[in-house]
Amino acid sequence: MMHNTFFLTMTMPTVIYTFHFFKALQRLLLSVSFLLPLVGATACISLKTEYPKTSYYRLEDKPIQKASKTAQEGLLVKPFTIDSEFDTDRMIVMASGTEAQPLHYHRWTSEPQELITAHITNRLQQSGFFAEGVFTPASSVVPGLQLEGRITECLARSTAQEGNIVSLRIHCTVQRLDSIGKTSVLLQKVYTQTVRRTSDVGASIAPAMSEAVSAVGDALLADLSALLNKP
């Protein structure tokens, strides 16, 4: 009898402790299962905040005025080059006046020099000024004139002095090719355009830059018209 009493005394605390342990474990598991969805939701919110949607832009077509006179010439437009600091599909903004920064979530659909070359080529072609046509290097036609351009500035600015603008500068060279392949410079000029933006947001850059590129194309066409249609 004494032996049985001693056995119960020794085993009952173990049973009680085990029961409390499992109850505590059960409460812990319930807490974890309740917190996991909250952690997941918080993680989703955090990801949406840290990684906004990237927007892509192209140059917009602007109305083209047909040339009043034509020139019996053809024009080859070579791919424009660009200074290295602007050689990126990210839009560039200079906010401080001294330091240019890329906008990671506002990008061009391709590199700006490609967009600008295509835009000016199309503008010159649609003007109807060159009677023999406007060509790219992919064409087998070798016209009498060729255009080269280097973009030395292509960015947006946001400063107290200037406000919200875009600035574009292109150095253009038009050469004449003779029958044996020699070239002579017909026109060499730097075209600069500044266009005001509607606000300081990234989405305001593309419409303003479209106006700037169109204005450069029109100014180039006016100069060529004056040179090629001299009395």
C-alpha positions in Angstrom: 0.0 0.0 0.0 2.8 2.4 0.8 4.5 1.5 -2.4 1.4 2.5 -4.4 1.0 5.8 -2.6 4.7 6.6 -3.3 4.1 5.8 -7.0 1.1 8.2 -7.3 3.0 10.9 -5.6 5.9 10.6 -8.0 3.9 10.4 -11.2 1.0 12.9 -10.7 3.2 16.1 -11.0 4.6 14.8 -14.3 1.1 14.4 -15.7 0.1 17.9 -14.5 3.2 19.5 -16.0 2.7 17.7 -19.3 -0.9 18.9 -19.4 0.1 22.5 -18.9 2.9 22.2 -21.4 0.5 21.0 -24.2 -2.0 23.8 -23.3 0.8 26.4 -23.6 2.0 24.9 -26.9 -1.6 25.0 -28.2 -1.9 28.7 -27.3 1.4 29.4 -29.0 0.4 27.7 -32.2 -2.9 29.6 -32.3 -1.1 32.9 -31.9 1.3 32.0 -34.7 -1.5 31.0 -37.1 -3.3 34.3 -36.3 -0.2 36.4 -36.9 1.0 34.8 -40.2 -1.7 36.3 -42.4 -1.0 39.8 -40.8 2.7 39.4 -41.6 1.9 38.3 -45.2 -0.4 41.3 -45.7 2.2 43.7 -44.3 4.8 42.3 -46.6 2.5 42.8 -49.6 1.9 46.4 -48.6 5.6 47.0 -48.2 6.4 45.6 -51.6 3.8 47.8 -53.3 5.2 50.8 -51.6 8.9 50.1 -52.4 8.4 49.0 -56.0 6.0 51.4 -57.9 4.9 50.6 -61.4 7.3 51.7 -64.1 5.9 53.9 -66.9 7.2 54.0 -70.4 7.0 56.9 -72.8 7.6 57.6 -76.5 7.8 60.9 -78.4 4.4 62.1 -79.5 3.6 63.1 -83.1 3.0 66.9 -83.6 1.2 68.5 -86.6 3.5 68.8 -89.6 3.3 71.7 -92.1 3.9 70.7 -95.7 6.8 72.5 -97.4 5.7 75.2 -99.8 8.7 74.4 -102.1 10.5 71.2 -102.7 14.1 70.4 -103.4 15.2 67.9 -106.1 17.3 66.1 -103.5 17.4 63.0 -101.4 18.5 62.9 -97.8 20.1 60.1 -95.8 19.6 60.4 -92.0 22.3 58.6 -90.1 21.5 57.3 -86.5 22.1 60.2 -84.1 24.7 59.8 -81.3 24.4 61.1 -77.8 26.7 62.1 -74.9 27.3 59.3 -72.5 25.4 60.9 -69.5 22.2 60.8 -71.5 22.7 57.4 -73.1 20.0 55.6 -71.0 16.3 54.8 -71.4 15.7 56.4 -68.0 14.5 60.0 -68.1 17.1 62.4 -66.8 16.2 65.2 -64.4 18.5 68.0 -63.1 16.8 69.3 -59.9 19.7 71.0 -58.1 21.1 72.7 -61.2 24.4 70.8 -61.0 23.6 67.1 -60.7 21.6 65.1 -63.2 19.7 62.1 -61.8 17.8 59.3 -63.7 14.2 58.6 -62.9 14.0 54.8 -62.4 10.3 54.5 -62.8 9.9 56.9 -65.8 11.6 55.5 -68.9 11.6 55.9 -72.7 10.5 52.9 -74.8 14.1 52.8 -76.2 17.2 55.0 -75.9 16.5 58.7 -76.5 18.8 58.9 -79.5 16.9 56.2 -81.3 13.5 58.0 -80.6 14.9 61.4 -81.7 16.4 60.0 -84.9 13.2 58.3 -85.9 11.1 61.3 -84.9 13.1 63.8 -87.0 13.4 61.4 -89.9 9.7 61.0 -90.0 9.1 64.7 -89.7 11.5 65.5 -92.6 9.9 62.8 -94.7 6.3 63.9 -94.0 7.1 67.5 -94.9 7.5 66.5 -98.5 10.4 68.8 -99.0 12.9 66.3 -100.4 11.5 65.2 -103.8 13.7 62.2 -104.0 12.8 61.0 -100.5 14.3 60.7 -97.0 16.2 57.5 -96.3 17.9 55.5 -93.5 21.1 53.5 -93.7 19.0 50.3 -94.3 18.0 51.6 -97.7 20.0 50.7 -100.8 19.5 54.2 -102.2 22.5 56.6 -101.9 21.1 60.1 -102.0 23.1 63.3 -102.5 22.7 64.6 -99.0 23.3 63.1 -95.6 22.4 64.3 -92.0 24.4 63.5 -88.9 23.4 64.6 -85.4 24.9 64.5 -81.9 22.7 65.1 -78.9 24.6 66.9 -76.2 21.7 67.7 -73.9 18.4 65.8 -73.4 16.9 66.3 -69.9 14.3 67.9 -67.7 15.0 70.7 -65.2 13.2 71.7 -62.1 14.7 74.9 -60.5 13.4 78.0 -58.9 14.9 80.2 -61.6 13.8 78.2 -64.7 10.8 76.4 -63.4 9.8 73.0 -64.9 11.3 72.7 -68.4 12.9 70.3 -70.8 16.2 71.2 -72.5 17.3 69.7 -75.8 20.5 70.5 -77.8 21.6 68.7 -81.0 24.6 69.4 -83.2 23.5 68.8 -86.8 25.8 68.4 -89.8 24.4 68.1 -93.4 26.9 67.0 -96.0 26.7 66.8 -99.8 28.1 63.6 -101.5 29.5 64.0 -105.0 29.5 61.3 -107.6 32.9 59.9 -106.4 31.9 59.7 -102.8 33.6 62.9 -101.5 31.7 65.0 -99.0 31.5 68.7 -98.4 29.7 70.4 -95.5 26.5 72.2 -96.5 25.2 73.0 -93.0 26.7 72.8 -89.6 24.6 74.2 -86.7 23.7 73.6 -83.0 19.9 73.6 -82.4 18.7 74.3 -78.9 15.1 74.1 -77.7 13.7 74.7 -74.2 10.0 73.8 -73.6 8.0 74.4 -70.4 6.5 71.4 -68.7 3.1 71.4 -67.1 4.4 70.2 -63.7 7.4 68.7 -62.1 6.2 65.1 -62.3 7.9 62.5 -64.6 4.8 62.1 -66.8 5.2 65.8 -68.0 8.6 65.2 -69.6 7.5 63.3 -72.7 5.0 65.8 -74.1 7.4 68.7 -73.6 10.3 66.8 -75.1 8.1 65.9 -78.1 7.6 69.6 -78.7 11.3 70.3 -78.4 12.3 67.5 -80.9 9.6 68.6 -83.4 10.9 72.3 -83.1 14.4 71.2 -83.9 13.3 69.2 -86.9 11.3 72.2 -88.2 14.2 74.6 -87.6 16.5 72.3 -89.5 14.1 72.0 -92.4 13.7 75.8 -92.6 17.5 76.2 -92.8 17.8 73.5 -95.5 15.0 75.1 -97.4 16.8 78.4 -97.4 20.0 76.8 -98.6 18.7 74.5 -101.2 16.1 76.9 -102.7 18.3 80.0 -103.1 17.3 82.2 -106.1 
